[in-house]
Amino acid sequence: MTPATVWTPTAEAVNRAAITAFAELAARYGGPPPGSSYDELWRWSVRDLTSFWNAVAEFCDVAWDTAPSAVTDGAPMPATGWFPGGRLNYVSQVFRSPRDGVAIVGHDETGARRSVTWHELEARVAALAATLTDLGVVAGDRVVGYLPDIPEAIIAFLATASIGAVWAGCGTDLAADAARSRFGQLEPVVLVAAAGHHHRGRWIDRAQDVSRLRAELPSLRATVLVGEVHDADPVLAWDAATAPRGRPLSALPVPAGHPLWVLFTSGTTGPPKGIVHGHAGVVVEHLKTLSLHLDIGPGDHFFWYTTLNWMMWNLRTAGLLRGATVHCFDGAPTPANLWGLASHGGLTYFGVSPGFLAATRDAGIRPAVDFTLSALRSVGCTGSVLTAPIHEWAASELGPDVLVGSTSGGTDVVSGFAGSVPTEPVRAGEIAVRCLGVDLHAWSPTRKPLVDEVGELVVSSPMPSMPIRFWNDPDGSRYRAAYFDTFPGVWRHGDWVTVTATGSVVVHGRSDATLNRAGIRMGSADICHAVEELPEVTEALVVGLEEPDGGYWMPLFVTLAEGVVLDDALVAAIKAAVRHKVSPRHVPDEVIRAPGIPHTHTGKKLEVPVKTILRGIPGAAQAHAVDRPELLDFYRHVGETHRTRS
């Protein structure tokens, strides 16, 4: 059955979209004639990387200090070098042109708002950069931030990048142990930290965590503290460190591949891995994504709910590259809080998760009725799969003028593989298109491209924002093992996807959490979506375990709405939903009520760690990387009981 179309672009939307203007420029670089289909433009973008990325650089006015001699050095993945000989700085692109008005708006859950103008942003970045330089920070040194999603975090990042130092951030929603497990790998020289953050009506004091970090990171030379100081040891106060000095901002041109930041994996199955991205690759990739896919530009008000632990913080911050006003939020992401922000902030682009949209629906909130959203043009959704029912509900509630689109990407490339464009229709439960410049396919185990069949998500040509390396991986072996062992020379991301005949993409879940019953491979997301549509079920997680006797056990864990009992009738209803909405092969062996489903701090279900815990393998999950670590004992007990029983 063909999914319902939930959004169709008008002729006016197509005409004013940046991608329409880009297509005209692309034609001069050998791309398809203006007016050609998106699919033709995509195929050219992955067939002729040199022409495509040169066109992007011209269209987005990349601020090269020294122009590169080529787009790539010709080396195959994973050794591809981008923009050889080129020099620039991310911060130079942010301040490429003089801008007036507001650059950043910081919101918190108390309703407080504060704005940072473009003039103030540049002055404070220059001042903090001077402070870091006075502290002896030089290009290549690491500066780390333990901060909520507040304007100060963006200022600290920009100041760090402007002098060629390397940034890494960690949200104050993580405790000191989790932050140390990340920052300790980097041997940072400066820590920028906040005294605490807001959450569900409370102020969460992090003074002790900051003190612990300072004590347990011996490489630190200084700490800059945002907020009231509760420590007898000397620290630099934020206001003093960022007080304008009258010095102009001067960003240091660095080689194209110079490290910009280190992003960390969730760390659920071991120490978090540090992923290093370079200045030029990020600048060009983010300009492409924001300009051509999200259609962000000057005058837009751009928000995505995130913390510093998630790559969406980096992508949302990159709205500054396009001259947009970016919005931050410190607090709990309740429907009332975030729709209120969208209303009061006059957002034109509002980024959230499928879980947030489901919570909005379940709370009986009608966004377009209960809030003033007249400026809103697009709602972006990522973090997990946006199911067709939630997609249809959101699109219906927000109306035909608002594009509700899903995207899929990863920390690994700090960008998207598939997403939306304002010139293509969107169908419920599908991601509209493969992103320009992303040679995405669904492959069989024999490297056969599949259409309308489930396969491994691969990217068969290099992307500029692919990692330049992993931290502390001198021979590149961990990097190669993470993405290139299965299909040498081709990026395997670890997701099951379907690429449809129309070019849209459907994500089915992680391939390393694949269910394989009697030789039939199944995506876990399909089962969970069917079950989570039942009003009695609030969340579901399914895993499959190979048994020593050759059998296969596929339990389904569910959390239930308040007052609901998991009786025989509900178990039958759950199995019937899977049978009818997915297939009889997908029906679980057992339905188990759980006290909760564990996630990473960015909201992803811990399918692989739970599977490993059920097998009885120690060290399967790091408690500090789990949103509710107390749940792990429940799954250990279930695994022990099953092994005893079998």
N, C-alpha and C positions, 0 to 999 in steps of 0.2 A: 504494500500500500504506500503510495506517495505521501510524504509528510505534508501537512498544511503549510502554505506560504503565510508567514506572519508579518512580513514587511516587504513592500515593493517600492523602489525609488520612483519619485516623480521626475518628470523631465527637468523641472527646475533644480531638483537636488543633484541630478547628473551634471547639469551644466555648471553649477557652482562648485562642484567637488574638485579638490586639488588634483586628484588622479586623472581627471579629464584633461586638465591643462598639461599634466605630465605626459600623457599619451601623445600630445601634439609634439612635445619636445623629443620624446622617445623615437618618433618617426624619423626625425633628423639624424638619429644615431643608428638607424637601420631597423628600428622596431616596426610593428605593423602599422598600417595607415590609420590616422585618427578615425574613430567610429568603429574600429574593429572590436571584437568581443574581448572580455576580460581574459578568457582562456588563451586567446592568441597573444595577448600582452604578457601573460604569465609564462607561456612557453618560450617566448623570446627572452624573457628576463633570466631564465635558467639555462638557455642554450648559449647566450652570448653575455657572459658575466662582465666582460670588460666594457662593452657598450652600455649595458644596463647600469652598472654602478657609476660609470662616468656621467651618465645622464642624471642619476640621483644626485651626485655631487654638484652638478651644475644647477639643477632645479632647486636644491636646498641651500645653495650658496655656501658650501663648506669653506670654513675659514682656514685654509692652508697657510702656514707660514712659509713652507717650502713645498711645492707641488710634488707629488710622487712621480716616479718614472714609469710606473705601470699600476694596474689595479691589483694584480697578484704577481708573485715571483714564479708562478708556473709549477710549483711543487704540489704533489697530490696531498689529499688529506691523510693524516692529521698534521702534516708539516707545512701546509700552505701559509705563506707569508703575505700579508695584505699591505698594499700601498707602499711598496719599497721606496726608500729615499724620502718619503713624505714626512713632514713635521707639522704639528699643530698642538693645540691644547683644548680639551673639552670646554674649559672656562672661556676661552676666546670665542668659541661658538655661541655660548650663552650671551655674551655681551658684544656680539658681532655688530649690532646696530644700536644707536642710542634709543632708549625706550622710555616712555612716560607711563605713569599710572602704577598699578599695584602688581607686584611680581608674585608674592606669596600671601596667602591668608591662612592663619592658624586658628583652628576651632578647637574647643574642648567640650566635654559633655555637660559642663555647667551652663553652656550657652555663650561663654565668653569668646570674643573674636578679636584678633589683632592682625593688622596688615603691615606688610613690608613692601615699600615702594621699590621700583627698580633702582632709583638713586641710592636709597638706603642699603639695598642688597649689595650693590657694587662697593659702597663705602665700607660696609662691615666685612665683606669678603676680603677686601684689601687690607683692612686693619688686622684681621685674624691671620692672614697670610704673613704680615709683617711680624706679628707676635710669634708665629711658628718659626720664622726665619731667625728671629732673635734668640729662640731657644735652641738653635743649631740644627733644626730640621732641614734636610736637604733632599734632593730628588732621590727617590727609591726608598726613603725611610717610610715607616708605617705610622699612620695616625688612625686611632680607632675611636668610635663613638658608641657609648652606652646610653641610648636616648630613646624617648618616645617619638612619635611622628609629629614633630614640632618644627617651626621654621629654623630654629637653631641647628637642627641636624643638617638641613640643606646648606646653610651657611658654612658649617664646619667642613662638609664634603667639598664644596667649591673652593674654599680656602686651601684645603689639602691638595686638591688636584692642581690648583693654579701654580704651585711651586714644584710640581712633579713628584710630590710624595704620594703614597698609596693609601687609599681609604678602605676601611672595613667598618661596617656598622652592625650593631646588635641591639634589639629592642629591650627596654626595661621590663617588658613582660617576662623575660627570661631572668632567672636568678643568677647570682654571681658564678656558680659552678659552670653553668651552661655558657655564659659569656667568656669565662676563662678558657674553656675547652676550645673556643674559637680563637680568641685574641692571643692566647699563649703561644700558638703556633707561629705567630707573625713577629714576635719580639718588638712590639710597638714602642715608640719613643714618647708619644703623647696620647693621653686619654682625654676625650671630651665626654663628660658625663652629666646626667641630670639627677637631681635629688629625688625624683620620683615621678609618678604619673597618675592620671585619673582612671578609675575603673568602677563602674556601677555605683556611682554616688560616693565613692571613697577615694581618699588620697593614699596611694600606695607608696610608702616611704622607702627609698632605695639607698639611703645614706650608708647603712652598714654594708650593703653589697658593693657600693663604690669604694668604701674603705678596704674591703677584702680584695677587690681587683687591684687597687693601688699597691697593696702589700704583696700580692701574688703574681704581679707582672714586673719582675725585677729590671726589665729593660727600660721602664718608664723614666723619663726625665721630668715630666710635669703633667699636671692634671688641670684642665679647665672645667670649672663646675658651673652648670646652669641651675640657678635657684639658690636657695639659702644654704649657707655653708654650715654643716654640723660636724666639723672635724677640726681637731686641734692642729693637725698638720697643715702646713701652708699649701694652698691651692690658688690658682688664678681664677678670679671671678669672671664670669662671662662678659659682663658689661665692661670691665676694664680691658679684657683681652680683645674686645671688638670695638672699642671706642675709636671712632674715625680719627686718623692721624694726619689727614691732608695729603697722604701719599696716593697717587693714582694706582689703580690695579694694573699690574703687569704680569700677565700669565706667561710662564716659561714654555717656549715651544719644545716639544719632546718628540722623539721618533714615533712613528705611527703605532708601533707595537709596544710602546712603553706602558707598564702596568698602570691602569686607572684605579681599579679597586679589586678587592678579593670578596667574592660572595661565597657563602658556606652552604653545603648541603645540610639536610635536616639533622643528620647525625643520629638517626634512629637505630642503626645497626653497628655503630662504631664511632670513632672520633669524626666530627664533621670534616668533610674534605673542602679545602679552599680552592675555589675556581677563580683564575686570574683572567681578566679581560683587559684589552688594550684601548688606548684613547681613540684612535681613528676608527677601529672596527665598531666601537659602541656609538660614536658620533654618527657615523654614516647609517648604521642599521637603525638607530633610534629615530633619526630624521626621516628615513623611509617609512617606518612603521607609523609614526605620529602624523606625518604629512599625508601619505597615500592611503593608509588603512583606517586610522582613527579620524582623519581629516581635522587635525588640531592645528590651530594657527593663532596669530595675534587676535586678541579680542575674546578668545575662548576662555572659559573657566573650567579647569580640568581637575578631577578628583578620582582617586581610586583608593578604597579602604585598604590599608596595608600597615605593616610594621617594618622596622628596619631589617627584620629577619628575612624578608621576602623580596624577590626581585621586582615585584610591582612597585616598591618604593623607588627603585632606580628608574624604572620606566616612567612612573608618574612625575618624578623630579625632572626627567628629560623634557617635560612640557615646556620648561624654560628655554630649551634649545629652539623651540618654535615661537617664542615670544608670548606664550599663553600665560595666564595667571593660574598657578597651581595651588591647590587647597590641601591642608594637612588636618588630621583629626587625632586628638588625644582623648581616648575614652573607649567605652564599650560600644561595639557596632550594633546597637539595637535598631530595629526598623524606625522607631520614632526619632532617634538621634540622627541617623544618616539621611533619612528623607527630609528631616528638618534642615540639615546642612545643605542638601540639594536645593531646597526652597530659599533659605536665607542667603545662600552663597550665589544664587543665580547661575547654578552650574549648567554648562552646555554639554558636558560629558561626565557621566557618573559611572564609576567602575565598582563592582561588588562581586559577590560569589553567588552560585546557585543556592547555597544554604540560606543566604540573606534573603533572596527573593522568596524562597519557600517559607521562611519565618514571617515575612511580610504578609503573604497570603494567609498563613495559618492564624495570624493575629487579627485577621479581619480588616487590615488596613488597605485602603484604596488610594494609592499614591496620588493619582491625578485629581482625585476628589478631595482628599484630606490635606493636600499641600499645593502650593503654587509652584508649578513646574513649567511655566510658560517659556523659559529659556532653553529647556532641556531638548537636545537633539539626538543624543545617543546614550544607551546604557550598555556598558561592556560587562562581560561576565566570564570569570575564569576561576581556577583553583580546583574545580572538579567538573564533572560533566553536567551540562545544562540539559535536563530531560525535556522531552517534548511537552508534557503537561504543564510544567512550570514555565517553559518558554511561551507557550500559547497564552497562559494566564497573564504573564507580564506584558506581552505585546498587546493583548486585548485591553488591559487596564490603562496602559500608557497611550494607546491610540496610534493611528497610522503615521503620525508625524515623527515618532520616536523609534529609531532603529534599536532593537534589542538584539545584540549579537554576542555570540560566544567566541572565545579564542582559546588556543592551546599552544603552549610553548614550554619554556623551562628556564630555571636558574642557569642551566648549563650554557645557554646562548643569550641569556638576559633579554629575551624577545619572544616573538611568536612564530610558530611554524604555519599555523592556519588561523584565519580570522574573518573579519568582514571588510567590505568596502562599501562606500555610500552609493555605488552605481550598480550593485547586484542584489537581487532578491534574497531573502533569508527564509529558510524553511525550519519548522519547529524541530528542535533536537539535533540540528545539523550545524556545523561550522561552514559558513557560506563558501569560502574559497581557500585555496592554498596561497600563502602570502607571496608577493612578488620577490623574486630572488631566492626563494626557498624551494629546492628541487625535491619536494616531498613525494613519497610514494608508499603504497602498501605492498610489501614484498612477501612472497612465499619463502620457505626455507631454502629453496633453490635459486633465489634471487629473481624470481619471475614477478614482474609488476602485476598487481591484481586490481581489477575494477569490479565494484559491487561485491567484493569478497573481503573477509577479514584477513589482514596481514600485519606484519611488523612495520611500524613507522620508521622509515629510513629517509635520510637526506643524502642524495647521491652526488651533490656538488657542494663545494665549501661555501660557508657564510662568513661575512666579515666579523661577526660577533661570537664566533666559536672561540672557546678558550685559547689563550696563547700558551697556557700550561696549567697544571695543578700546582698548588704551593707544596714545597718540599717533595717534589717529584723530579729529581734531576735528570733521570734518563727517560722520562715520559712514559714509563711502563704503566703507571696507574691510570693515566689519561687514556692510553691506547686500550687498556683492558676495559675501561668504563664504556667505551662507545664503538671501538673498531675491531674487537676480537671476533664477533660473530660474522660480520661481512667485511673483510679487510679492505681498507680504502673507502668505506662507506659508513656514515654515521648511523648507528642503530640506537634509537632513543629509548626503547623499552616500553612502548605503548602498542596496544592492539588498535588498529584503525581500519576503517573502510573508506576508500576514495570512491565516490559514486561516479556514475557515468556523466553526471552534470558538473563534476569537478568539486562538489562539496565534500566535507570530511566528517566522519562520525568516529568519536573516540569510545572505545569499549573498555578501557582499563589498562592497568600495567601488565605487560607481557611476562614479567618475572613473577606475577601473581596469577598466571594463567591457570584456569581449571582445565584438566585433561582427563575426562572420564571416558574409559573404554576407547581411547584414541581420538576422541572428539574434543577439540580445543574450544574453550568457551571463555568469553570475557565476563569477569565478575560484575562489571557495572550493569550489564543487561539484567541480571538477576536482581540486584539491589534496587534498580529503578522500578521494576515491576512490583516489588514488595513495598517500597516506600510510598507508593501511591495509595496503599490501604490506609484509611484514617486511623486505624489502631496502631500502626507502626510509625515510629518517629525516625528510625534509622536502622540500616541493615549492613552486615558485612558477611561475605561468604568466602571460604577458603577451601582448598582441596589438598588432601594429604595422601601420598602413596603409602600403603600399608606394607609391613614386612612380608605378609603372605601373598602379596601381589594384588590385594584389594585396593579400594579407593574410598576414602571417607570424605564426604563433602558436607560439613555442617554449615548452617546459616544462623548467624547471631542477630538478634533483633532487640531493639529497645522499644518500649511500648508507651503509648500515651497514658496520662495519669488515670488511674482507676481501671485500666484494662488488664485482664488476666489472660495468660497464654494457655488456653484450654484446647481440647481436641478440635473444637469448631474453628478456632482461629488458626490452628496449625493447618487444618484442611483448607481454609481460605487462602492462607499464604502459599501453600503448594499449588492450589488451583490458579492463583494469579500468575505464578511462574510458568505453569503448564500452558496457560492460554495466551499470555503476553510474550513469552519467550519460546519455550518448547518443552516437551516432556523430558528431553535429555537434561534439561537444566534444573529439574526439581531436586531440591537438597535431600540428603539422607536424613537429616535431623534438623529440627528448629529449636534453638536454645535461646531462652531469654537472658539477656546480658544487662548488667548494671550500667553499661555505657560502651560506646565504640571509641577506641583510642585513635587519636590523630596526631600528626605533626603540629607544630605551632602555627603552620600556615593552613591547617584545615584538611590535610590529605589523610585519608584512612590508612592505617598501618597494616595493610594486608600481608605483606611479606614478613614483618616481624611477628605478627600474630601466628602466622603459619609456622614459623620457626619455634615460637614459644610452645605451641601445641605439640610439636615434635619432641619437646623436652631438651632442646639445645640451649645451654647456658649462654648468657650474654647476648641474647637475641635483640634486645632493645635497650637503649640507654635511657634511664628514667628521666633525665633532665630534658630529653628531646621529645617527650610525650606530653600532650596537654593535660592528661589525667593519669599520672603514673601509677596511681593506686589500682587502676583497672588491670594491670599486668598480672597481678596475683590471681585474679579471677580466671584468666585464660590459662595460666599455669595449672590451676586446679582442674579445669576442664580437660586439659591434655593428659594430666596424670590419671584422671578417672577413666578416660577413654582407653589409655594404654593398659590399665589394669583390667578393664572390662573385656578388651580384645585379646 
